Amino acid sequence: MNVIDLLITIIVVTILVTIALGVMTYIAYKLRLSRRPTAQDQGGAGPRFFIVHEPPVPVAATEDHVA
């Protein structure tokens, strides 16, 4: 196998792998879209997957310190 044959093989394999990854990415995208919750699933009850985290207020900030 000479250098030209090796380079042609590398280029063809790279193109085929790129096409395969593109197809797999498209399939994963479509599967992700099909799992997205619809408006009727929400029910207006607020966030379904995440809860807003409110950090606790430090005690020193809530007390009035008079010197």
mmCIF file of the C-alpha atoms, coordinates in Angstrom:
data_MODEL
# 
_entry.id   MODEL 
# 
loop_
_atom_site.group_PDB 
_atom_site.id 
_atom_site.type_symbol 
_atom_site.label_atom_id 
_atom_site.label_alt_id 
_atom_site.label_comp_id 
_atom_site.label_asym_id 
_atom_site.label_entity_id 
_atom_site.label_seq_id 
_atom_site.pdbx_PDB_ins_code 
_atom_site.Cartn_x 
_atom_site.Cartn_y 
_atom_site.Cartn_z 
_atom_site.occupancy 
_atom_site.B_iso_or_equiv 
_atom_site.pdbx_formal_charge 
_atom_site.auth_seq_id 
_atom_site.auth_comp_id 
_atom_site.auth_asym_id 
_atom_site.auth_atom_id 
_atom_site.pdbx_PDB_model_num 
ATOM 1  C CA . MET A 1 1  ? 0.000   0.000  0.000  1.00 0.00 ? 1  MET A CA 1 
ATOM 2  C CA . ASN A 1 2  ? 1.555   3.266  -1.024 1.00 0.00 ? 2  ASN A CA 1 
ATOM 3  C CA . VAL A 1 3  ? 1.030   6.715  0.470  1.00 0.00 ? 3  VAL A CA 1 
ATOM 4  C CA . ILE A 1 4  ? -1.730  7.730  -1.957 1.00 0.00 ? 4  ILE A CA 1 
ATOM 5  C CA . ASP A 1 5  ? -3.822  4.651  -1.143 1.00 0.00 ? 5  ASP A CA 1 
ATOM 6  C CA . LEU A 1 6  ? -3.366  5.314  2.581  1.00 0.00 ? 6  LEU A CA 1 
ATOM 7  C CA . LEU A 1 7  ? -4.462  8.938  2.238  1.00 0.00 ? 7  LEU A CA 1 
ATOM 8  C CA . ILE A 1 8  ? -7.496  7.950  0.154  1.00 0.00 ? 8  ILE A CA 1 
ATOM 9  C CA . THR A 1 9  ? -8.465  5.369  2.775  1.00 0.00 ? 9  THR A CA 1 
ATOM 10 C CA . ILE A 1 10 ? -8.150  7.922  5.598  1.00 0.00 ? 10 ILE A CA 1 
ATOM 11 C CA . ILE A 1 11 ? -10.248 10.481 3.703  1.00 0.00 ? 11 ILE A CA 1 
ATOM 12 C CA . VAL A 1 12 ? -12.996 7.972  2.826  1.00 0.00 ? 12 VAL A CA 1 
ATOM 13 C CA . VAL A 1 13 ? -13.167 6.656  6.400  1.00 0.00 ? 13 VAL A CA 1 
ATOM 14 C CA . THR A 1 14 ? -13.304 10.225 7.751  1.00 0.00 ? 14 THR A CA 1 
ATOM 15 C CA . ILE A 1 15 ? -16.187 11.095 5.412  1.00 0.00 ? 15 ILE A CA 1 
ATOM 16 C CA . LEU A 1 16 ? -18.120 7.949  6.348  1.00 0.00 ? 16 LEU A CA 1 
ATOM 17 C CA . VAL A 1 17 ? -17.612 8.537  10.089 1.00 0.00 ? 17 VAL A CA 1 
ATOM 18 C CA . THR A 1 18 ? -18.753 12.159 9.701  1.00 0.00 ? 18 THR A CA 1 
ATOM 19 C CA . ILE A 1 19 ? -21.923 11.071 7.893  1.00 0.00 ? 19 ILE A CA 1 
ATOM 20 C CA . ALA A 1 20 ? -22.622 8.402  10.529 1.00 0.00 ? 20 ALA A CA 1 
ATOM 21 C CA . LEU A 1 21 ? -22.166 10.912 13.364 1.00 0.00 ? 21 LEU A CA 1 
ATOM 22 C CA . GLY A 1 22 ? -24.461 13.354 11.590 1.00 0.00 ? 22 GLY A CA 1 
ATOM 23 C CA . VAL A 1 23 ? -27.193 10.732 11.257 1.00 0.00 ? 23 VAL A CA 1 
ATOM 24 C CA . MET A 1 24 ? -26.839 9.669  14.905 1.00 0.00 ? 24 MET A CA 1 
ATOM 25 C CA . THR A 1 25 ? -26.967 13.301 16.042 1.00 0.00 ? 25 THR A CA 1 
ATOM 26 C CA . TYR A 1 26 ? -30.146 13.894 14.022 1.00 0.00 ? 26 TYR A CA 1 
ATOM 27 C CA . ILE A 1 27 ? -31.772 10.779 15.515 1.00 0.00 ? 27 ILE A CA 1 
ATOM 28 C CA . ALA A 1 28 ? -30.815 11.880 19.036 1.00 0.00 ? 28 ALA A CA 1 
ATOM 29 C CA . TYR A 1 29 ? -32.269 15.345 18.329 1.00 0.00 ? 29 TYR A CA 1 
ATOM 30 C CA . LYS A 1 30 ? -35.568 13.878 17.143 1.00 0.00 ? 30 LYS A CA 1 
ATOM 31 C CA . LEU A 1 31 ? -35.753 11.590 20.186 1.00 0.00 ? 31 LEU A CA 1 
ATOM 32 C CA . ARG A 1 32 ? -35.124 14.573 22.448 1.00 0.00 ? 32 ARG A CA 1 
ATOM 33 C CA . LEU A 1 33 ? -37.921 16.536 20.759 1.00 0.00 ? 33 LEU A CA 1 
ATOM 34 C CA . SER A 1 34 ? -40.339 13.665 21.241 1.00 0.00 ? 34 SER A CA 1 
ATOM 35 C CA . ARG A 1 35 ? -39.627 13.594 24.993 1.00 0.00 ? 35 ARG A CA 1 
ATOM 36 C CA . ARG A 1 36 ? -40.243 17.328 25.481 1.00 0.00 ? 36 ARG A CA 1 
ATOM 37 C CA . PRO A 1 37 ? -43.303 17.950 27.691 1.00 0.00 ? 37 PRO A CA 1 
ATOM 38 C CA . THR A 1 38 ? -46.286 19.534 25.977 1.00 0.00 ? 38 THR A CA 1 
ATOM 39 C CA . ALA A 1 39 ? -48.272 22.512 27.230 1.00 0.00 ? 39 ALA A CA 1 
ATOM 40 C CA . GLN A 1 40 ? -51.078 20.288 28.537 1.00 0.00 ? 40 GLN A CA 1 
ATOM 41 C CA . ASP A 1 41 ? -48.598 18.244 30.604 1.00 0.00 ? 41 ASP A CA 1 
ATOM 42 C CA . GLN A 1 42 ? -47.517 21.345 32.512 1.00 0.00 ? 42 GLN A CA 1 
ATOM 43 C CA . GLY A 1 43 ? -50.933 22.026 33.991 1.00 0.00 ? 43 GLY A CA 1 
ATOM 44 C CA . GLY A 1 44 ? -49.886 25.527 35.037 1.00 0.00 ? 44 GLY A CA 1 
ATOM 45 C CA . ALA A 1 45 ? -48.569 24.244 38.364 1.00 0.00 ? 45 ALA A CA 1 
ATOM 46 C CA . GLY A 1 46 ? -45.182 25.899 37.975 1.00 0.00 ? 46 GLY A CA 1 
ATOM 47 C CA . PRO A 1 47 ? -41.880 24.410 36.946 1.00 0.00 ? 47 PRO A CA 1 
ATOM 48 C CA . ARG A 1 48 ? -41.950 20.678 36.374 1.00 0.00 ? 48 ARG A CA 1 
ATOM 49 C CA . PHE A 1 49 ? -38.275 19.760 36.419 1.00 0.00 ? 49 PHE A CA 1 
ATOM 50 C CA . PHE A 1 50 ? -36.486 22.469 38.379 1.00 0.00 ? 50 PHE A CA 1 
ATOM 51 C CA . ILE A 1 51 ? -37.152 24.278 41.635 1.00 0.00 ? 51 ILE A CA 1 
ATOM 52 C CA . VAL A 1 52 ? -35.869 27.813 42.163 1.00 0.00 ? 52 VAL A CA 1 
ATOM 53 C CA . HIS A 1 53 ? -33.369 27.802 45.003 1.00 0.00 ? 53 HIS A CA 1 
ATOM 54 C CA . GLU A 1 54 ? -33.525 30.795 47.306 1.00 0.00 ? 54 GLU A CA 1 
ATOM 55 C CA . PRO A 1 55 ? -30.316 30.973 49.376 1.00 0.00 ? 55 PRO A CA 1 
ATOM 56 C CA . PRO A 1 56 ? -30.849 31.564 53.091 1.00 0.00 ? 56 PRO A CA 1 
ATOM 57 C CA . VAL A 1 57 ? -30.438 35.136 54.291 1.00 0.00 ? 57 VAL A CA 1 
ATOM 58 C CA . PRO A 1 58 ? -27.494 35.533 56.700 1.00 0.00 ? 58 PRO A CA 1 
ATOM 59 C CA . VAL A 1 59 ? -28.511 36.254 60.309 1.00 0.00 ? 59 VAL A CA 1 
ATOM 60 C CA . ALA A 1 60 ? -26.297 39.350 60.523 1.00 0.00 ? 60 ALA A CA 1 
ATOM 61 C CA . ALA A 1 61 ? -28.155 40.955 57.600 1.00 0.00 ? 61 ALA A CA 1 
ATOM 62 C CA . THR A 1 62 ? -31.590 40.528 59.239 1.00 0.00 ? 62 THR A CA 1 
ATOM 63 C CA . GLU A 1 63 ? -30.769 41.869 62.726 1.00 0.00 ? 63 GLU A CA 1 
ATOM 64 C CA . ASP A 1 64 ? -30.416 45.572 63.480 1.00 0.00 ? 64 ASP A CA 1 
ATOM 65 C CA . HIS A 1 65 ? -27.107 46.041 65.246 1.00 0.00 ? 65 HIS A CA 1 
ATOM 66 C CA . VAL A 1 66 ? -26.952 49.321 67.103 1.00 0.00 ? 66 VAL A CA 1 
ATOM 67 C CA . ALA A 1 67 ? -23.550 50.099 68.570 1.00 0.00 ? 67 ALA A CA 1 
# 
